Amino acid sequence: MDGLPMEGMAERVFDSPAPKGPAGHWVTRASMPLPRSEMAWGTALADRLHVIGGYGEGKVDRTYHHVYDPKLDQWFLAAPLPRGANHVAVVADAGRIYALGGFIEQNTNPVDDANVYEAETNSWTRLPSLPRPRGAASAVAVAGKIHLIGGASAPKDERASVGWHEVYDPKENSWTRRKALPGARDHAGCVVYNGLIHVIGGRFNTFEFNTNLHHVYDPERDQWEPRAPMPTVRSGIGLVVYRDRLFAIGGEEAHLGVGVKPPIISAKVFGQVESYDPKSDTWEQHAPMITPRHAMGSATIGDWIYTAGGGPMAGGSVQSAINEAFTLEGS
């Protein structure tokens, strides 16, 4: 099962409490060059999926930069991150990819790295450092500016979630602060739809304290407002815009024991696919993933949602090279 131990089958969860929508279907695509997880996000640039950083090959601070071309169903190598890290926030805008923050230890010890990738030259350039180091934050682009929201920060022995909201302006080459996210959290999904930023799910400090919170930010008013919560409580989801809906894919949950081995005493890896309609403020469910995973690279390209890599078991001990794609075509 491409890196999935048999005991991982017991962690799989597929059922959603949301009303049923059109099912859609999943297909298997070309696997990644190697198993990876804890990239946490992917981004699409010029109709290609970019998956950056994460765990792999027994280390947690990888500089990987793999690029998937759906037309060719092939993977390529691109210029690696200047410094390896996991849970790096990435977003594409105006022909560039921004890679912000991340952890250099296992889901802890955040950095203030800020880099931008130029596709034309296949090279990275250092940007002004983040005002405050953090990993597992969410990055989106609105009107030419990059919003970095939430995450977890120092000191590493606390690894507390934050609600920080900072904005990078490429024209000014500088950072400013905006109104903080209500309910500080990390490992949340974040997308832009019609100029508004949606932050969905995530966790308060650890995956024992997941949330289904859904907040919307209006950049013009610098205000947050609540929206209908995600039906399945989870973190480490893939969140994308597809056919004027927001699709929340996969995720994880676990509970830890004190003084027991192994430390995880119960765990779930979600295959759920739930979509949100911004017009009606309602959710519905679709065909679940073939292989439930968390912290994968997800992006919409054409009429497909691609989900590559990720953890098929809760936590970061197991990686996968699985690449699967979803479409509503024919539904």
N, C-alpha and C positions, 0 to 999 in steps of 0.2 A: 504493500500500500504506500509506496513512495515515502519511506521514513516514518510510517505510523506503526508502532508496536501494537500487538493484538489487544493489550489491555486498554489501549486508547479508544477502542470501539465502544466501551462502556461509558465514555464521557460524552458521546455524541447526543445532541438534542436537536430535533427538527420541528417540533410542534410550536405553532404560534397561536396566541389568543385572538389575533386580529381577524376581522371578516375576510373571506376569500375574495381575491380579485382574479384577473386573468392569470393563469398559471405561468405562462412562459416556459422556457426550457433551458437546460444547461448542456454544454458540450465540452469535451476535453480538447485543449490545445497543446502546442509544443511546451514541454516542461522547461523550467528555468535551467541554466547551465549547471547549477548546484543548489542543494537545499538551503533555504534561508528563512529567517523569521525576524520579528521585532524591528522590521523596517518601519512598521506601523502605518505607513501611507505610501501611495504611489501618485504619480501625476502624469497627465498626457500632454505631449508637446508634438505638434506637427503629425498628429495621428499615430503616435508611438507612445507606448507605456514605458515610463522611466521608474525603476525601483532602486532606491539608493540607501546604502548603509545597512546596519542590522547585525544579526547573529549569523554565524556560519563557520564551518570547518573548525569547530571547537573553540571559537573566540567570539567575543561580544562587541568588538570595536572594529568592524570591518569597513573598508573604504569602497566596497562594491558599488558599481553603477552599471546595472544591466538594462538594456533597452529592447523592448519587444515590438516587432512590426507585424500587426495582424494580417496585412495583405500577403506577406510572405510566410507567416506563421513561423518566424525565426527570431532568435535572440542574438543580440550583439553586445559587445563590450564598449563602454564609453569611458571618458576620463574619470578616474576615481576621485572620491572626495579628498580634499587636502588632508583631513584627519578623520580616521575611522570613528564611527559612533553608532549607537543604536537609538531608535525612537527619534530620528531626525524629522522635523517638520519640513515638508516640501510642497511647493506650489509653482506652477508654470504661469508665466504672464509675459506677453509681448516678446515672444521668442527666447525667453530666458527661463531657467529654473532656479528658484531660491531654495537653499538648504539651510535650515536655521536650528541652532541648538543641538540637543541630543545628550545621551549619556555615554561615558567612556568606561563605565563598569556595568555590571548586570542590572539594568533598569535603575541605576543610581549614579551619583557623581556627575551632575550636569555641567555642560560647558556653555560658553557664550559665543561660540562660533557662528558666523554669518557669512555665507558664500553664495555666489551666483554663477551659474553655468551658462556659457554661451554656446548654443548649438552650432553656430556657423564655424566656430574655431575649435570646438570640442575641448574647451578649457574652462577652468574655474578661476574666479577672481575673489579676493577677500573683500568683504564689506565692513563697515563699522560694526563693532561687536554688539551683541544684544545688550540692552541696558542692564539686564539681570540674567544670569545663567539659568537654563531650564531645559528639560527634555520632555518628550511625550506631549508637546503642545500641538496646536493645530494652526495651520497657515492657509490663508485664502487671499485672493487678489480682488480688490474693488476699486474701480476707477483709477487704475494705475498705481495703487498703493497696496502694500503687503501688510495684512493684519495677522499678528501672532497672538493667539488666545489660549489661556489656560496652560496646563502642563504641571510639572512637579519640579521642585527646586532644592537648593541646599538649605541646611547642612545635610550631607548624604545619610547620616544616621537617623534623621527624621524623615526625609524624602516626602515632604508634605505637598499636597496639591495646592495650586495657586489659581487665582482668577485673573491674573495680570493680562492686560490687553495693551499691546504696544504696536505701533504702526511705523513701517519703514517707507519713506518717500524716496524713490530712486532719483528724482529730479534734485531734491535737496541733499541727498545722500546722508540722511539723518533719521533718527528715531524720535517719536513722540508718544505720550501716553493717552489712551482713551479710557472710557468708562469700563470698569472691571466686569468680568463675567459673573453673574449671580450664581452662587454655588460653585466655589472653586473646585476644579476637577481636571483630571488628565485622561489620556487614552480615549478622548471623545471624538466623535465624527464632526466634521465641519465642512460646509459648502456654502456657495453663494447662489441665490436664486432671485432674479429681478431686483438686484441691487441690495438685497438684505442677506445678512449672514445668519445661517442656522447652525447652532451647536447642539448636538444630540448625544445622549448617553454619556459614557465615560465612567470614571470611578473617583471616589474620595479616598485618596492615598493608596489603597490596595484593591485588588479584585475581589476581596471579601465585601467591599462596600460599593458595589456597582449602583448605577442610577439610570433611570429612564428620562431624566429631565430633558426638556427641549426649550431652548431660548432662541429668540430672534433679535438681532442687532440692526438698528437703522443708523448707518454712518452719518447721514445728514443731521439727525437729531441727537446723536451720541446717546441713544437710549436702548435698553434691553426690555423685551416683553416675553412672557411665557406663551407657549403653544402646546398643542396636544402632545402628551408624552409618548415615547416609543412603547409599543405594546410589550416587548420583551426586554426586561432589564438586563443590560450587558455593557461590556467595555471592549475596547480593541476591535471595533467594527470598521468595515469599509463603508463609507458614505459617499454617494455620487448623485449627480443630477442626471436623470434619464427620462425622456418623454414627458417633461414638465412635472416630474415627480421626484422626490428624494428617496433613494433606495438605501436602506440600512442592511448590511450584509455581514453574517458571521458574528464573531465575538467570543468572549470567554467569561467564566466565573469560577471561583474556587474558594474553599474555606480551609484554613490552616489549623493544625493541632499544635498544642504546646508540649514540647518534650517527646514527640513521637516521630517515628521514621516509617515511611517517608512523611515529610511535614504536611503535604497536601492530603487531607482526609476525605474531601469530596471535591469533584471538579466537573465542569461542564464546558464543552466547546460547541458553539451554536452553529447550526446550518441555516437558521432562519433568514428569510428574505422578506422584509417588511418595507412597504413604501408609503410615503406621506404625500398627500395632496395639499399644497399650500393654499389653494383656493377654498377648499371646504374644511380645512383643518382636521382631516381624518386620515386614518391609517388602514391599510389592507395588507394581506399576505400573498405571496407568490411561491412558485416552486422553490424548495430549499436547495442549497448548494449540494453538489454531488459529494464533496468532501468538506465537512465543517472545518473551519479554520479561524484563527484570529491573527491580528497584526500582519495582514498580507498587504500587498500593493494592489490597490483597486482604482480603476478609472473607466470612464465612458469614452468609447471611440466608435463613431458611427452609430449604428443601431445595436451595439453590444456593450455589455459591462464585462470587463476583464478583471479577474482576481488571481494574482500570482503569488506563490510562496506562502509563507505564514506558518503558524504553529497548529498542527493537527491535534495537539494535546494542550491542556491548560499549562501556563507557565512557559518558560523559554528553553526547556531542555531538549525539545524535539523540533526540528525544522523540516520543511517540505519544499520540493521543487514543483509542486502541482500548479498548473495553470488552467483555469476553467473560465468559460465565458457564458453569459446569460443574455437572452433576448426575449422580447415579447412578440417577435415576428411570428405570425401564424396563430396567435392566441385570440 
